[in-house]
Amino acid sequence: MNFFEPGVNRIKICGITSEDDARMCIAAGADALGFNFYRGSKRYVDPDSAIPWIQDLGNGVDRVAVVVNPSEELLDKIRAGGCFSAVQFHGDETPAFCDWAGFSRWVKAVRVKSANSLGQALEYDTPNILFDAWVEGNYGGTGMRLNWDMVRDFVVEHKGPRYILAGGLNVHNVRQAIRIVRPHGVDVAGGVEISPGKKEEYLVQEFIRAARG
């Protein structure tokens, strides 16, 4: 199943830090995996050492490069890797910067502080919008939840993009989140971990089962 194809209940497991975890998530049925190339993240992986094993994962899952205000050098490494289905801009990147980067498929993450900040999504020329929780000084991965009712109202009013819901999702609340927001897909990192960057197989399996239930 392709994460970016039309449909519902697509699942992306983000913050993958090892080949073993990547293969475990693929076996569990994830549609996409996210690899964080932002040095400030607890789930950072070095592109020089990680891209070779990411390439070896094959074509059974979409691979997403997660970046925050990236340098041109980093974008060149991602492009040269040739194995990523999309780049996810998770920082303060402007619409002009995202267009300039030149990737055929990209995701813009919008950190939602209020109803007004949801409108930022409409400024970006991409059909792939991810909503994450806003936390001062952080670019995602905090485990904080969004106001799902507020997001639902925006999604209902602005149909068209593929909306991806992130922020504090776990095995206990993902089904309710999907029922309320009706997103194209969900994105989880800490909600399926035993420690930052280390995925737990049972939690991954249960999250996928709940999201598709």
BELURTA-V246669 format. One record per backbone hydrogen bond with DSSP energy under -0.5 kcal/mol. CO is the residue of the C=O (numbers start at 1). NH is the residue of the N-H. E is the energy in kcal/mol with one decimal. If there is no record, write none. Layout:
CO|NH|E, CO|NH|E
This chain:
2|5|-1.3, 10|186|-2.5, 11|31|-1.9, 11|32|-1.6, 12|14|-0.6, 12|188|-2.2, 13|34|-2.4, 18|22|-2.1, 19|23|-2.6, 20|24|-2.1, 21|25|-2.4, 22|26|-2.1, 23|27|-2.4, 24|28|-1.7, 25|29|-0.7, 25|30|-2.3, 26|29|-1.0, 31|3|-0.6, 31|62|-2.2, 32|13|-2.4, 33|64|-2.9, 34|16|-2.5, 35|37|-0.7, 35|66|-2.9, 36|45|-2.4, 37|39|-0.6, 38|41|-2.2, 41|44|-1.2, 43|36|-0.6, 46|50|-2.7, 47|51|-2.2, 49|53|-0.5, 50|54|-2.2, 51|55|-2.5, 52|56|-1.1, 54|57|-1.3, 55|58|-1.1, 62|33|-2.6, 63|85|-2.4, 63|86|-1.2, 64|35|-2.6, 64|66|-0.6, 65|67|-0.5, 65|88|-3.3, 66|37|-2.9, 67|90|-3.2, 71|75|-2.0, 72|76|-2.1, 73|77|-1.9, 74|78|-2.3, 75|79|-2.5, 76|80|-2.7, 77|81|-1.7, 78|82|-0.9, 79|82|-0.7, 86|65|-2.2, 87|89|-0.6, 87|107|-2.8, 88|67|-2.7, 88|90|-0.8, 89|109|-2.7, 94|98|-2.3, 95|99|-2.1, 96|100|-2.6, 97|101|-2.1, 98|102|-0.6, 99|102|-1.0, 105|87|-1.2, 106|128|-0.5, 107|89|-2.9, 107|109|-0.6, 108|130|-2.4, 109|111|-0.5, 110|112|-0.7, 110|132|-2.4, 111|113|-0.7, 112|134|-1.4, 114|118|-0.8, 115|118|-0.6, 115|119|-0.6, 116|119|-1.1, 117|120|-1.5, 118|121|-1.7, 119|122|-1.4, 120|123|-1.9, 121|124|-1.0, 124|126|-1.8, 127|129|-0.7, 127|162|-4.7, 128|108|-2.2, 129|164|-3.0, 130|110|-3.4, 130|132|-0.6, 131|166|-2.5, 132|112|-3.3, 133|135|-0.5, 135|138|-2.3, 146|148|-1.1, 147|151|-2.0, 148|152|-2.8, 149|153|-2.1, 150|154|-1.5, 151|155|-2.7, 152|156|-2.6, 153|157|-1.6, 154|158|-2.2, 161|163|-0.9, 162|129|-2.2, 163|184|-2.3, 163|185|-1.4, 164|131|-2.9, 164|166|-0.5, 165|187|-2.4, 167|146|-0.7, 170|173|-0.7, 170|174|-1.9, 173|177|-2.4, 174|178|-2.4, 175|179|-2.2, 176|180|-2.0, 177|181|-2.7, 178|182|-2.0, 183|9|-0.8, 184|10|-2.2, 185|165|-2.6, 186|12|-2.6, 188|14|-3.3, 189|192|-1.7, 190|193|-1.6, 191|171|-0.6, 192|200|-2.6, 195|198|-2.7, 197|17|-0.5, 197|199|-0.6, 198|194|-2.1, 198|195|-1.0, 199|201|-0.6, 200|204|-2.5, 201|205|-2.6, 202|206|-2.5, 203|207|-2.6, 204|208|-2.3, 205|209|-2.3, 206|210|-2.6, 207|211|-2.7, 208|212|-1.7, 209|213|-0.7, 210|213|-0.6
